[in-house]
Amino acid sequence: MNQMNDILKAFDEALEASSRWPRLLKALDLGPTNVTPHLVNEALKRHGFAKALDEGAAPGSSDDAWFAVAERVVGRRDASVDEVIARLRVQRP
C-alpha cells in the first residue's frame, strides 16, 4: 500500500508541475505564446505585485521562474499552484 501511495504522490506532483504555467498565464490574462519575463512582470504589477523575474537574465529553467513568482505572490517558493492563483484572484485589478 505504501508503494501505491508513493506512485499516487508522484503523479500528483507531476500534474501540479505541468499545470503551473498554463494556469498562471490564464490568471494573469496572458496568452500561452510569446510570454516573456517582461510580460509576466507587467501582469504581476497589474495585480499589485512587484516584478518577480529578472528581465535581463539569460533564460533559466521554468521551475526557477515559477519559484520566483510563487515567492513574490504568496511569500513562499514552495507555494502550490492553487495558492498562487487564489492570491492573484484576491489581488485582481
PDB file of N, CA, C and O in Angstrom:
ATOM      1  N   MET A   1       0.816  -1.201   0.000  1.00  0.00           N
ATOM      2  CA  MET A   1       0.000   0.000   0.000  1.00  0.00           C
ATOM      3  C   MET A   1       0.859   1.265   0.000  1.00  0.00           C
ATOM      4  O   MET A   1       0.505   2.263  -0.626  1.00  0.00           O
ATOM      5  N   ASN A   2       1.993   1.215   0.708  1.00  0.00           N
ATOM      6  CA  ASN A   2       2.880   2.367   0.766  1.00  0.00           C
ATOM      7  C   ASN A   2       3.440   2.697  -0.624  1.00  0.00           C
ATOM      8  O   ASN A   2       3.585   3.869  -0.972  1.00  0.00           O
ATOM      9  N   GLN A   3       3.749   1.681  -1.405  1.00  0.00           N
ATOM     10  CA  GLN A   3       4.263   1.896  -2.752  1.00  0.00           C
ATOM     11  C   GLN A   3       3.207   2.580  -3.621  1.00  0.00           C
ATOM     12  O   GLN A   3       3.529   3.456  -4.423  1.00  0.00           O
ATOM     13  N   MET A   4       1.948   2.177  -3.459  1.00  0.00           N
ATOM     14  CA  MET A   4       0.860   2.789  -4.216  1.00  0.00           C
ATOM     15  C   MET A   4       0.727   4.264  -3.832  1.00  0.00           C
ATOM     16  O   MET A   4       0.516   5.110  -4.701  1.00  0.00           O
ATOM     17  N   ASN A   5       0.847   4.575  -2.558  1.00  0.00           N
ATOM     18  CA  ASN A   5       0.782   5.973  -2.123  1.00  0.00           C
ATOM     19  C   ASN A   5       1.922   6.782  -2.731  1.00  0.00           C
ATOM     20  O   ASN A   5       1.723   7.932  -3.122  1.00  0.00           O
ATOM     21  N   ASP A   6       3.110   6.196  -2.813  1.00  0.00           N
ATOM     22  CA  ASP A   6       4.249   6.879  -3.423  1.00  0.00           C
ATOM     23  C   ASP A   6       3.997   7.156  -4.901  1.00  0.00           C
ATOM     24  O   ASP A   6       4.341   8.225  -5.406  1.00  0.00           O
ATOM     25  N   ILE A   7       3.399   6.195  -5.586  1.00  0.00           N
ATOM     26  CA  ILE A   7       3.089   6.358  -7.013  1.00  0.00           C
ATOM     27  C   ILE A   7       2.054   7.460  -7.197  1.00  0.00           C
ATOM     28  O   ILE A   7       2.204   8.320  -8.065  1.00  0.00           O
ATOM     29  N   LEU A   8       1.010   7.434  -6.386  1.00  0.00           N
ATOM     30  CA  LEU A   8      -0.026   8.463  -6.484  1.00  0.00           C
ATOM     31  C   LEU A   8       0.524   9.849  -6.162  1.00  0.00           C
ATOM     32  O   LEU A   8       0.151  10.834  -6.799  1.00  0.00           O
ATOM     33  N   LYS A   9       1.405   9.923  -5.178  1.00  0.00           N
ATOM     34  CA  LYS A   9       2.019  11.206  -4.832  1.00  0.00           C
ATOM     35  C   LYS A   9       2.868  11.717  -5.998  1.00  0.00           C
ATOM     36  O   LYS A   9       2.854  12.912  -6.297  1.00  0.00           O
ATOM     37  N   ALA A  10       3.602  10.827  -6.653  1.00  0.00           N
ATOM     38  CA  ALA A  10       4.425  11.226  -7.804  1.00  0.00           C
ATOM     39  C   ALA A  10       3.552  11.757  -8.938  1.00  0.00           C
ATOM     40  O   ALA A  10       3.897  12.756  -9.568  1.00  0.00           O
ATOM     41  N   PHE A  11       2.423  11.095  -9.201  1.00  0.00           N
ATOM     42  CA  PHE A  11       1.502  11.576 -10.231  1.00  0.00           C
ATOM     43  C   PHE A  11       0.939  12.946  -9.865  1.00  0.00           C
ATOM     44  O   PHE A  11       0.847  13.833 -10.715  1.00  0.00           O
ATOM     45  N   ASP A  12       0.568  13.114  -8.612  1.00  0.00           N
ATOM     46  CA  ASP A  12       0.026  14.385  -8.148  1.00  0.00           C
ATOM     47  C   ASP A  12       1.039  15.510  -8.318  1.00  0.00           C
ATOM     48  O   ASP A  12       0.690  16.602  -8.769  1.00  0.00           O
ATOM     49  N   GLU A  13       2.286  15.248  -7.961  1.00  0.00           N
ATOM     50  CA  GLU A  13       3.336  16.255  -8.108  1.00  0.00           C
ATOM     51  C   GLU A  13       3.594  16.582  -9.571  1.00  0.00           C
ATOM     52  O   GLU A  13       3.842  17.738  -9.914  1.00  0.00           O
ATOM     53  N   ALA A  14       3.537  15.572 -10.437  1.00  0.00           N
ATOM     54  CA  ALA A  14       3.747  15.806 -11.868  1.00  0.00           C
ATOM     55  C   ALA A  14       2.616  16.650 -12.456  1.00  0.00           C
ATOM     56  O   ALA A  14       2.859  17.543 -13.268  1.00  0.00           O
ATOM     57  N   LEU A  15       1.398  16.366 -12.049  1.00  0.00           N
ATOM     58  CA  LEU A  15       0.266  17.164 -12.527  1.00  0.00           C
ATOM     59  C   LEU A  15       0.367  18.609 -12.052  1.00  0.00           C
ATOM     60  O   LEU A  15       0.089  19.545 -12.801  1.00  0.00           O
ATOM     61  N   GLU A  16       0.765  18.772 -10.808  1.00  0.00           N
ATOM     62  CA  GLU A  16       0.940  20.125 -10.249  1.00  0.00           C
ATOM     63  C   GLU A  16       1.968  20.894 -11.070  1.00  0.00           C
ATOM     64  O   GLU A  16       1.721  22.031 -11.473  1.00  0.00           O
ATOM     65  N   ALA A  17       3.113  20.280 -11.316  1.00  0.00           N
ATOM     66  CA  ALA A  17       4.191  20.962 -12.031  1.00  0.00           C
ATOM     67  C   ALA A  17       3.789  21.271 -13.469  1.00  0.00           C
ATOM     68  O   ALA A  17       4.121  22.339 -13.983  1.00  0.00           O
ATOM     69  N   SER A  18       3.085  20.360 -14.122  1.00  0.00           N
ATOM     70  CA  SER A  18       2.737  20.579 -15.529  1.00  0.00           C
ATOM     71  C   SER A  18       1.633  21.617 -15.706  1.00  0.00           C
ATOM     72  O   SER A  18       1.473  22.170 -16.795  1.00  0.00           O
ATOM     73  N   SER A  19       0.873  21.887 -14.649  1.00  0.00           N
ATOM     74  CA  SER A  19      -0.219  22.854 -14.783  1.00  0.00           C
ATOM     75  C   SER A  19       0.159  24.249 -14.318  1.00  0.00           C
ATOM     76  O   SER A  19      -0.634  25.180 -14.456  1.00  0.00           O
ATOM     77  N   ARG A  20       1.357  24.410 -13.770  1.00  0.00           N
ATOM     78  CA  ARG A  20       1.749  25.708 -13.202  1.00  0.00           C
ATOM     79  C   ARG A  20       1.610  26.851 -14.194  1.00  0.00           C
ATOM     80  O   ARG A  20       0.834  27.781 -13.980  1.00  0.00           O
ATOM     81  N   TRP A  21       2.360  26.775 -15.270  1.00  0.00           N
ATOM     82  CA  TRP A  21       2.405  27.898 -16.198  1.00  0.00           C
ATOM     83  C   TRP A  21       1.102  28.126 -16.942  1.00  0.00           C
ATOM     84  O   TRP A  21       0.680  29.276 -17.057  1.00  0.00           O
ATOM     85  N   PRO A  22       0.435  27.089 -17.458  1.00  0.00           N
ATOM     86  CA  PRO A  22      -0.852  27.385 -18.113  1.00  0.00           C
ATOM     87  C   PRO A  22      -1.847  28.072 -17.188  1.00  0.00           C
ATOM     88  O   PRO A  22      -2.539  29.001 -17.605  1.00  0.00           O
ATOM     89  N   ARG A  23      -1.925  27.632 -15.952  1.00  0.00           N
ATOM     90  CA  ARG A  23      -2.871  28.239 -15.010  1.00  0.00           C
ATOM     91  C   ARG A  23      -2.438  29.641 -14.611  1.00  0.00           C
ATOM     92  O   ARG A  23      -3.275  30.534 -14.481  1.00  0.00           O
ATOM     93  N   LEU A  24      -1.140  29.845 -14.417  1.00  0.00           N
ATOM     94  CA  LEU A  24      -0.650  31.174 -14.063  1.00  0.00           C
ATOM     95  C   LEU A  24      -0.914  32.163 -15.192  1.00  0.00           C
ATOM     96  O   LEU A  24      -1.410  33.264 -14.950  1.00  0.00           O
ATOM     97  N   LEU A  25      -0.590  31.782 -16.408  1.00  0.00           N
ATOM     98  CA  LEU A  25      -0.789  32.684 -17.542  1.00  0.00           C
ATOM     99  C   LEU A  25      -2.261  33.047 -17.705  1.00  0.00           C
ATOM    100  O   LEU A  25      -2.592  34.193 -18.008  1.00  0.00           O
ATOM    101  N   LYS A  26      -3.138  32.074 -17.505  1.00  0.00           N
ATOM    102  CA  LYS A  26      -4.575  32.366 -17.592  1.00  0.00           C
ATOM    103  C   LYS A  26      -4.983  33.347 -16.491  1.00  0.00           C
ATOM    104  O   LYS A  26      -5.730  34.290 -16.749  1.00  0.00           O
ATOM    105  N   ALA A  27      -4.501  33.132 -15.278  1.00  0.00           N
ATOM    106  CA  ALA A  27      -4.846  34.033 -14.165  1.00  0.00           C
ATOM    107  C   ALA A  27      -4.315  35.436 -14.396  1.00  0.00           C
ATOM    108  O   ALA A  27      -4.901  36.411 -13.926  1.00  0.00           O
ATOM    109  N   LEU A  28      -3.200  35.540 -15.123  1.00  0.00           N
ATOM    110  CA  LEU A  28      -2.614  36.852 -15.414  1.00  0.00           C
ATOM    111  C   LEU A  28      -3.145  37.444 -16.713  1.00  0.00           C
ATOM    112  O   LEU A  28      -2.693  38.504 -17.145  1.00  0.00           O
ATOM    113  N   ASP A  29      -4.095  36.768 -17.330  1.00  0.00           N
ATOM    114  CA  ASP A  29      -4.679  37.213 -18.608  1.00  0.00           C
ATOM    115  C   ASP A  29      -3.625  37.317 -19.700  1.00  0.00           C
ATOM    116  O   ASP A  29      -3.644  38.243 -20.511  1.00  0.00           O
ATOM    117  N   LEU A  30      -2.706  36.356 -19.712  1.00  0.00           N
ATOM    118  CA  LEU A  30      -1.686  36.293 -20.752  1.00  0.00           C
ATOM    119  C   LEU A  30      -1.934  35.063 -21.616  1.00  0.00           C
ATOM    120  O   LEU A  30      -2.373  34.021 -21.128  1.00  0.00           O
ATOM    121  N   GLY A  31      -1.643  35.202 -22.909  1.00  0.00           N
ATOM    122  CA  GLY A  31      -1.775  34.061 -23.798  1.00  0.00           C
ATOM    123  C   GLY A  31      -0.631  33.080 -23.600  1.00  0.00           C
ATOM    124  O   GLY A  31       0.361  33.406 -22.948  1.00  0.00           O
ATOM    125  N   PRO A  32      -0.762  31.894 -24.151  1.00  0.00           N
ATOM    126  CA  PRO A  32       0.256  30.863 -23.934  1.00  0.00           C
ATOM    127  C   PRO A  32       1.499  30.998 -24.812  1.00  0.00           C
ATOM    128  O   PRO A  32       2.461  30.253 -24.625  1.00  0.00           O
ATOM    129  N   THR A  33       1.501  31.922 -25.757  1.00  0.00           N
ATOM    130  CA  THR A  33       2.652  32.020 -26.655  1.00  0.00           C
ATOM    131  C   THR A  33       3.375  33.343 -26.479  1.00  0.00           C
ATOM    132  O   THR A  33       2.784  34.350 -26.088  1.00  0.00           O
ATOM    133  N   ASN A  34       4.654  33.320 -26.775  1.00  0.00           N
ATOM    134  CA  ASN A  34       5.493  34.520 -26.739  1.00  0.00           C
ATOM    135  C   ASN A  34       5.479  35.234 -25.391  1.00  0.00           C
ATOM    136  O   ASN A  34       5.514  36.463 -25.330  1.00  0.00           O
ATOM    137  N   VAL A  35       5.427  34.469 -24.337  1.00  0.00           N
ATOM    138  CA  VAL A  35       5.445  35.059 -22.995  1.00  0.00           C
ATOM    139  C   VAL A  35       6.892  35.333 -22.614  1.00  0.00           C
ATOM    140  O   VAL A  35       7.755  34.461 -22.718  1.00  0.00           O
ATOM    141  N   THR A  36       7.134  36.540 -22.178  1.00  0.00           N
ATOM    142  CA  THR A  36       8.479  36.944 -21.772  1.00  0.00           C
ATOM    143  C   THR A  36       8.460  37.309 -20.288  1.00  0.00           C
ATOM    144  O   THR A  36       7.396  37.567 -19.725  1.00  0.00           O
ATOM    145  N   PRO A  37       9.630  37.332 -19.657  1.00  0.00           N
ATOM    146  CA  PRO A  37       9.667  37.795 -18.267  1.00  0.00           C
ATOM    147  C   PRO A  37       9.055  39.188 -18.102  1.00  0.00           C
ATOM    148  O   PRO A  37       8.394  39.466 -17.101  1.00  0.00           O
ATOM    149  N   HIS A  38       9.277  40.056 -19.085  1.00  0.00           N
ATOM    150  CA  HIS A  38       8.715  41.405 -19.021  1.00  0.00           C
ATOM    151  C   HIS A  38       7.181  41.357 -18.968  1.00  0.00           C
ATOM    152  O   HIS A  38       6.569  42.059 -18.164  1.00  0.00           O
ATOM    153  N   LEU A  39       6.564  40.538 -19.817  1.00  0.00           N
ATOM    154  CA  LEU A  39       5.098  40.451 -19.820  1.00  0.00           C
ATOM    155  C   LEU A  39       4.567  39.885 -18.511  1.00  0.00           C
ATOM    156  O   LEU A  39       3.547  40.351 -18.004  1.00  0.00           O
ATOM    157  N   VAL A  40       5.246  38.886 -17.960  1.00  0.00           N
ATOM    158  CA  VAL A  40       4.824  38.327 -16.673  1.00  0.00           C
ATOM    159  C   VAL A  40       4.946  39.391 -15.583  1.00  0.00           C
ATOM    160  O   VAL A  40       4.036  39.553 -14.769  1.00  0.00           O
ATOM    161  N   ASN A  41       6.061  40.114 -15.565  1.00  0.00           N
ATOM    162  CA  ASN A  41       6.249  41.167 -14.562  1.00  0.00           C
ATOM    163  C   ASN A  41       5.193  42.257 -14.683  1.00  0.00           C
ATOM    164  O   ASN A  41       4.671  42.731 -13.673  1.00  0.00           O
ATOM    165  N   GLU A  42       4.877  42.654 -15.903  1.00  0.00           N
ATOM    166  CA  GLU A  42       3.848  43.689 -16.100  1.00  0.00           C
ATOM    167  C   GLU A  42       2.489  43.200 -15.620  1.00  0.00           C
ATOM    168  O   GLU A  42       1.737  43.960 -15.010  1.00  0.00           O
ATOM    169  N   ALA A  43       2.169  41.946 -15.889  1.00  0.00           N
ATOM    170  CA  ALA A  43       0.895  41.389 -15.428  1.00  0.00           C
ATOM    171  C   ALA A  43       0.867  41.308 -13.907  1.00  0.00           C
ATOM    172  O   ALA A  43      -0.164  41.589 -13.295  1.00  0.00           O
ATOM    173  N   LEU A  44       1.978  40.931 -13.291  1.00  0.00           N
ATOM    174  CA  LEU A  44       2.041  40.906 -11.830  1.00  0.00           C
ATOM    175  C   LEU A  44       1.825  42.302 -11.262  1.00  0.00           C
ATOM    176  O   LEU A  44       1.132  42.464 -10.258  1.00  0.00           O
ATOM    177  N   LYS A  45       2.418  43.317 -11.903  1.00  0.00           N
ATOM    178  CA  LYS A  45       2.237  44.702 -11.450  1.00  0.00           C
ATOM    179  C   LYS A  45       0.765  45.109 -11.523  1.00  0.00           C
ATOM    180  O   LYS A  45       0.265  45.802 -10.637  1.00  0.00           O
ATOM    181  N   ARG A  46       0.074  44.677 -12.580  1.00  0.00           N
ATOM    182  CA  ARG A  46      -1.359  44.997 -12.698  1.00  0.00           C
ATOM    183  C   ARG A  46      -2.166  44.363 -11.562  1.00  0.00           C
ATOM    184  O   ARG A  46      -3.246  44.843 -11.217  1.00  0.00           O
ATOM    185  N   HIS A  47      -1.643  43.299 -10.994  1.00  0.00           N
ATOM    186  CA  HIS A  47      -2.305  42.624  -9.877  1.00  0.00           C
ATOM    187  C   HIS A  47      -1.798  43.121  -8.525  1.00  0.00           C
ATOM    188  O   HIS A  47      -2.192  42.597  -7.483  1.00  0.00           O
ATOM    189  N   GLY A  48      -0.937  44.120  -8.539  1.00  0.00           N
ATOM    190  CA  GLY A  48      -0.482  44.717  -7.294  1.00  0.00           C
ATOM    191  C   GLY A  48       0.784  44.119  -6.707  1.00  0.00           C
ATOM    192  O   GLY A  48       1.095  44.361  -5.540  1.00  0.00           O
ATOM    193  N   PHE A  49       1.523  43.341  -7.495  1.00  0.00           N
ATOM    194  CA  PHE A  49       2.756  42.728  -7.018  1.00  0.00           C
ATOM    195  C   PHE A  49       3.954  43.337  -7.724  1.00  0.00           C
ATOM    196  O   PHE A  49       3.852  43.798  -8.861  1.00  0.00           O
ATOM    197  N   ALA A  50       5.072  43.336  -7.050  1.00  0.00           N
ATOM    198  CA  ALA A  50       6.322  43.779  -7.676  1.00  0.00           C
ATOM    199  C   ALA A  50       6.797  42.712  -8.656  1.00  0.00           C
ATOM    200  O   ALA A  50       6.356  41.564  -8.609  1.00  0.00           O
ATOM    201  N   LYS A  51       7.699  43.111  -9.538  1.00  0.00           N
ATOM    202  CA  LYS A  51       8.192  42.136 -10.516  1.00  0.00           C
ATOM    203  C   LYS A  51       8.900  40.992  -9.812  1.00  0.00           C
ATOM    204  O   LYS A  51       9.511  41.162  -8.757  1.00  0.00           O
ATOM    205  N   ALA A  52       8.801  39.825 -10.427  1.00  0.00           N
ATOM    206  CA  ALA A  52       9.378  38.620  -9.840  1.00  0.00           C
ATOM    207  C   ALA A  52      10.524  38.072 -10.669  1.00  0.00           C
ATOM    208  O   ALA A  52      11.382  37.355 -10.154  1.00  0.00           O
ATOM    209  N   LEU A  53      10.541  38.408 -11.951  1.00  0.00           N
ATOM    210  CA  LEU A  53      11.515  37.817 -12.857  1.00  0.00           C
ATOM    211  C   LEU A  53      12.531  38.844 -13.321  1.00  0.00           C
ATOM    212  O   LEU A  53      12.194  40.001 -13.572  1.00  0.00           O
ATOM    213  N   ASP A  54      13.766  38.412 -13.431  1.00  0.00           N
ATOM    214  CA  ASP A  54      14.840  39.264 -13.931  1.00  0.00           C
ATOM    215  C   ASP A  54      14.730  39.304 -15.453  1.00  0.00           C
ATOM    216  O   ASP A  54      14.964  38.303 -16.129  1.00  0.00           O
ATOM    217  N   GLU A  55      14.376  40.456 -15.974  1.00  0.00           N
ATOM    218  CA  GLU A  55      14.129  40.589 -17.410  1.00  0.00           C
ATOM    219  C   GLU A  55      15.401  40.563 -18.236  1.00  0.00           C
ATOM    220  O   GLU A  55      15.342  40.312 -19.440  1.00  0.00           O
ATOM    221  N   GLY A  56      16.547  40.814 -17.624  1.00  0.00           N
ATOM    222  CA  GLY A  56      17.789  40.851 -18.367  1.00  0.00           C
ATOM    223  C   GLY A  56      18.616  39.585 -18.255  1.00  0.00           C
ATOM    224  O   GLY A  56      19.647  39.453 -18.914  1.00  0.00           O
ATOM    225  N   ALA A  57      18.176  38.663 -17.434  1.00  0.00           N
ATOM    226  CA  ALA A  57      18.956  37.443 -17.217  1.00  0.00           C
ATOM    227  C   ALA A  57      18.787  36.476 -18.379  1.00  0.00           C
ATOM    228  O   ALA A  57      17.789  36.506 -19.100  1.00  0.00           O
ATOM    229  N   ALA A  58      19.774  35.633 -18.539  1.00  0.00           N
ATOM    230  CA  ALA A  58      19.670  34.566 -19.536  1.00  0.00           C
ATOM    231  C   ALA A  58      18.542  33.636 -19.110  1.00  0.00           C
ATOM    232  O   ALA A  58      18.297  33.454 -17.917  1.00  0.00           O
ATOM    233  N   PRO A  59      17.863  33.054 -20.079  1.00  0.00           N
ATOM    234  CA  PRO A  59      16.760  32.158 -19.715  1.00  0.00           C
ATOM    235  C   PRO A  59      17.236  31.033 -18.812  1.00  0.00           C
ATOM    236  O   PRO A  59      18.243  30.381 -19.088  1.00  0.00           O
ATOM    237  N   GLY A  60      16.510  30.817 -17.746  1.00  0.00           N
ATOM    238  CA  GLY A  60      16.799  29.716 -16.837  1.00  0.00           C
ATOM    239  C   GLY A  60      15.719  28.665 -16.985  1.00  0.00           C
ATOM    240  O   GLY A  60      15.023  28.609 -17.999  1.00  0.00           O
ATOM    241  N   SER A  61      15.589  27.854 -15.991  1.00  0.00           N
ATOM    242  CA  SER A  61      14.540  26.833 -16.060  1.00  0.00           C
ATOM    243  C   SER A  61      13.194  27.463 -15.734  1.00  0.00           C
ATOM    244  O   SER A  61      13.117  28.460 -15.016  1.00  0.00           O
ATOM    245  N   SER A  62      12.146  26.872 -16.267  1.00  0.00           N
ATOM    246  CA  SER A  62      10.814  27.379 -15.948  1.00  0.00           C
ATOM    247  C   SER A  62      10.499  27.135 -14.479  1.00  0.00           C
ATOM    248  O   SER A  62       9.687  27.850 -13.892  1.00  0.00           O
ATOM    249  N   ASP A  63      11.142  26.117 -13.871  1.00  0.00           N
ATOM    250  CA  ASP A  63      10.957  25.889 -12.438  1.00  0.00           C
ATOM    251  C   ASP A  63      11.493  27.066 -11.637  1.00  0.00           C
ATOM    252  O   ASP A  63      10.842  27.526 -10.698  1.00  0.00           O
ATOM    253  N   ASP A  64      12.674  27.559 -11.999  1.00  0.00           N
ATOM    254  CA  ASP A  64      13.250  28.700 -11.290  1.00  0.00           C
ATOM    255  C   ASP A  64      12.338  29.921 -11.378  1.00  0.00           C
ATOM    256  O   ASP A  64      12.125  30.626 -10.391  1.00  0.00           O
ATOM    257  N   ALA A  65      11.807  30.157 -12.568  1.00  0.00           N
ATOM    258  CA  ALA A  65      10.905  31.290 -12.751  1.00  0.00           C
ATOM    259  C   ALA A  65       9.628  31.091 -11.947  1.00  0.00           C
ATOM    260  O   ALA A  65       9.127  32.027 -11.324  1.00  0.00           O
ATOM    261  N   TRP A  66       9.107  29.876 -11.962  1.00  0.00           N
ATOM    262  CA  TRP A  66       7.894  29.603 -11.185  1.00  0.00           C
ATOM    263  C   TRP A  66       8.123  29.888  -9.709  1.00  0.00           C
ATOM    264  O   TRP A  66       7.305  30.544  -9.064  1.00  0.00           O
ATOM    265  N   PHE A  67       9.243  29.391  -9.171  1.00  0.00           N
ATOM    266  CA  PHE A  67       9.521  29.582  -7.748  1.00  0.00           C
ATOM    267  C   PHE A  67       9.640  31.066  -7.412  1.00  0.00           C
ATOM    268  O   PHE A  67       9.226  31.494  -6.334  1.00  0.00           O
ATOM    269  N   ALA A  68      10.200  31.850  -8.326  1.00  0.00           N
ATOM    270  CA  ALA A  68      10.316  33.298  -8.098  1.00  0.00           C
ATOM    271  C   ALA A  68       8.937  33.951  -8.063  1.00  0.00           C
ATOM    272  O   ALA A  68       8.678  34.815  -7.226  1.00  0.00           O
ATOM    273  N   VAL A  69       8.057  33.542  -8.968  1.00  0.00           N
ATOM    274  CA  VAL A  69       6.695  34.094  -8.987  1.00  0.00           C
ATOM    275  C   VAL A  69       5.946  33.673  -7.724  1.00  0.00           C
ATOM    276  O   VAL A  69       5.286  34.496  -7.090  1.00  0.00           O
ATOM    277  N   ALA A  70       6.045  32.402  -7.360  1.00  0.00           N
ATOM    278  CA  ALA A  70       5.348  31.907  -6.165  1.00  0.00           C
ATOM    279  C   ALA A  70       5.803  32.660  -4.922  1.00  0.00           C
ATOM    280  O   ALA A  70       4.991  33.029  -4.074  1.00  0.00           O
ATOM    281  N   GLU A  71       7.109  32.884  -4.824  1.00  0.00           N
ATOM    282  CA  GLU A  71       7.634  33.606  -3.668  1.00  0.00           C
ATOM    283  C   GLU A  71       7.125  35.045  -3.641  1.00  0.00           C
ATOM    284  O   GLU A  71       6.795  35.563  -2.575  1.00  0.00           O
ATOM    285  N   ARG A  72       7.058  35.687  -4.791  1.00  0.00           N
ATOM    286  CA  ARG A  72       6.588  37.075  -4.855  1.00  0.00           C
ATOM    287  C   ARG A  72       5.105  37.162  -4.509  1.00  0.00           C
ATOM    288  O   ARG A  72       4.691  38.069  -3.786  1.00  0.00           O
ATOM    289  N   VAL A  73       4.312  36.239  -5.012  1.00  0.00           N
ATOM    290  CA  VAL A  73       2.856  36.325  -4.849  1.00  0.00           C
ATOM    291  C   VAL A  73       2.395  35.811  -3.490  1.00  0.00           C
ATOM    292  O   VAL A  73       1.548  36.433  -2.849  1.00  0.00           O
ATOM    293  N   VAL A  74       2.942  34.687  -3.047  1.00  0.00           N
ATOM    294  CA  VAL A  74       2.475  34.057  -1.808  1.00  0.00           C
ATOM    295  C   VAL A  74       3.444  34.259  -0.653  1.00  0.00           C
ATOM    296  O   VAL A  74       3.058  34.221   0.515  1.00  0.00           O
ATOM    297  N   GLY A  75       4.724  34.476  -1.002  1.00  0.00           N
ATOM    298  CA  GLY A  75       5.723  34.636   0.044  1.00  0.00           C
ATOM    299  C   GLY A  75       6.490  33.359   0.340  1.00  0.00           C
ATOM    300  O   GLY A  75       7.314  33.315   1.254  1.00  0.00           O
ATOM    301  N   ARG A  76       6.209  32.311  -0.447  1.00  0.00           N
ATOM    302  CA  ARG A  76       6.892  31.033  -0.268  1.00  0.00           C
ATOM    303  C   ARG A  76       7.201  30.421  -1.625  1.00  0.00           C
ATOM    304  O   ARG A  76       6.336  30.362  -2.498  1.00  0.00           O
ATOM    305  N   ARG A  77       8.425  29.970  -1.798  1.00  0.00           N
ATOM    306  CA  ARG A  77       8.815  29.335  -3.056  1.00  0.00           C
ATOM    307  C   ARG A  77       8.088  28.012  -3.288  1.00  0.00           C
ATOM    308  O   ARG A  77       7.918  27.592  -4.433  1.00  0.00           O
ATOM    309  N   ASP A  78       7.662  27.360  -2.219  1.00  0.00           N
ATOM    310  CA  ASP A  78       7.015  26.059  -2.352  1.00  0.00           C
ATOM    311  C   ASP A  78       5.488  26.161  -2.406  1.00  0.00           C
ATOM    312  O   ASP A  78       4.794  25.161  -2.221  1.00  0.00           O
ATOM    313  N   ALA A  79       4.968  27.351  -2.655  1.00  0.00           N
ATOM    314  CA  ALA A  79       3.515  27.526  -2.729  1.00  0.00           C
ATOM    315  C   ALA A  79       2.946  26.717  -3.887  1.00  0.00           C
ATOM    316  O   ALA A  79       3.570  26.594  -4.941  1.00  0.00           O
ATOM    317  N   SER A  80       1.771  26.177  -3.680  1.00  0.00           N
ATOM    318  CA  SER A  80       1.120  25.394  -4.730  1.00  0.00           C
ATOM    319  C   SER A  80       0.522  26.315  -5.793  1.00  0.00           C
ATOM    320  O   SER A  80       0.368  27.518  -5.584  1.00  0.00           O
ATOM    321  N   VAL A  81       0.196  25.728  -6.913  1.00  0.00           N
ATOM    322  CA  VAL A  81      -0.468  26.481  -7.976  1.00  0.00           C
ATOM    323  C   VAL A  81      -1.770  27.069  -7.448  1.00  0.00           C
ATOM    324  O   VAL A  81      -2.082  28.231  -7.711  1.00  0.00           O
ATOM    325  N   ASP A  82      -2.522  26.276  -6.709  1.00  0.00           N
ATOM    326  CA  ASP A  82      -3.797  26.764  -6.180  1.00  0.00           C
ATOM    327  C   ASP A  82      -3.607  27.979  -5.278  1.00  0.00           C
ATOM    328  O   ASP A  82      -4.402  28.918  -5.326  1.00  0.00           O
ATOM    329  N   GLU A  83      -2.560  27.967  -4.459  1.00  0.00           N
ATOM    330  CA  GLU A  83      -2.299  29.107  -3.576  1.00  0.00           C
ATOM    331  C   GLU A  83      -1.958  30.361  -4.374  1.00  0.00           C
ATOM    332  O   GLU A  83      -2.447  31.448  -4.067  1.00  0.00           O
ATOM    333  N   VAL A  84      -1.124  30.211  -5.392  1.00  0.00           N
ATOM    334  CA  VAL A  84      -0.726  31.361  -6.213  1.00  0.00           C
ATOM    335  C   VAL A  84      -1.934  31.926  -6.940  1.00  0.00           C
ATOM    336  O   VAL A  84      -2.148  33.138  -6.941  1.00  0.00           O
ATOM    337  N   ILE A  85      -2.723  31.062  -7.557  1.00  0.00           N
ATOM    338  CA  ILE A  85      -3.896  31.516  -8.313  1.00  0.00           C
ATOM    339  C   ILE A  85      -4.901  32.184  -7.373  1.00  0.00           C
ATOM    340  O   ILE A  85      -5.473  33.221  -7.710  1.00  0.00           O
ATOM    341  N   ALA A  86      -5.114  31.594  -6.201  1.00  0.00           N
ATOM    342  CA  ALA A  86      -6.058  32.187  -5.245  1.00  0.00           C
ATOM    343  C   ALA A  86      -5.609  33.582  -4.827  1.00  0.00           C
ATOM    344  O   ALA A  86      -6.431  34.492  -4.720  1.00  0.00           O
ATOM    345  N   ARG A  87      -4.336  33.753  -4.595  1.00  0.00           N
ATOM    346  CA  ARG A  87      -3.817  35.067  -4.193  1.00  0.00           C
ATOM    347  C   ARG A  87      -3.947  36.076  -5.325  1.00  0.00           C
ATOM    348  O   ARG A  87      -4.259  37.242  -5.085  1.00  0.00           O
ATOM    349  N   LEU A  88      -3.711  35.636  -6.556  1.00  0.00           N
ATOM    350  CA  LEU A  88      -3.872  36.538  -7.699  1.00  0.00           C
ATOM    351  C   LEU A  88      -5.332  36.965  -7.851  1.00  0.00           C
ATOM    352  O   LEU A  88      -5.606  38.108  -8.217  1.00  0.00           O
ATOM    353  N   ARG A  89      -6.252  36.072  -7.579  1.00  0.00           N
ATOM    354  CA  ARG A  89      -7.677  36.409  -7.691  1.00  0.00           C
ATOM    355  C   ARG A  89      -8.078  37.435  -6.638  1.00  0.00           C
ATOM    356  O   ARG A  89      -8.901  38.310  -6.905  1.00  0.00           O
ATOM    357  N   VAL A  90      -7.502  37.332  -5.445  1.00  0.00           N
ATOM    358  CA  VAL A  90      -7.794  38.297  -4.381  1.00  0.00           C
ATOM    359  C   VAL A  90      -7.257  39.665  -4.768  1.00  0.00           C
ATOM    360  O   VAL A  90      -7.892  40.682  -4.487  1.00  0.00           O
ATOM    361  N   GLN A  91      -6.103  39.703  -5.406  1.00  0.00           N
ATOM    362  CA  GLN A  91      -5.462  40.957  -5.791  1.00  0.00           C
ATOM    363  C   GLN A  91      -5.876  41.419  -7.182  1.00  0.00           C
ATOM    364  O   GLN A  91      -5.218  42.283  -7.761  1.00  0.00           O
ATOM    365  N   ARG A  92      -6.934  40.872  -7.720  1.00  0.00           N
ATOM    366  CA  ARG A  92      -7.363  41.177  -9.095  1.00  0.00           C
ATOM    367  C   ARG A  92      -7.504  42.690  -9.293  1.00  0.00           C
ATOM    368  O   ARG A  92      -8.024  43.385  -8.421  1.00  0.00           O
ATOM    369  N   PRO A  93      -7.045  43.190 -10.425  1.00  0.00           N
ATOM    370  CA  PRO A  93      -7.142  44.641 -10.669  1.00  0.00           C
ATOM    371  C   PRO A  93      -8.568  45.110 -10.847  1.00  0.00           C
ATOM    372  O   PRO A  93      -8.806  46.299 -11.058  1.00  0.00           O
TER     373      PRO A  93
END
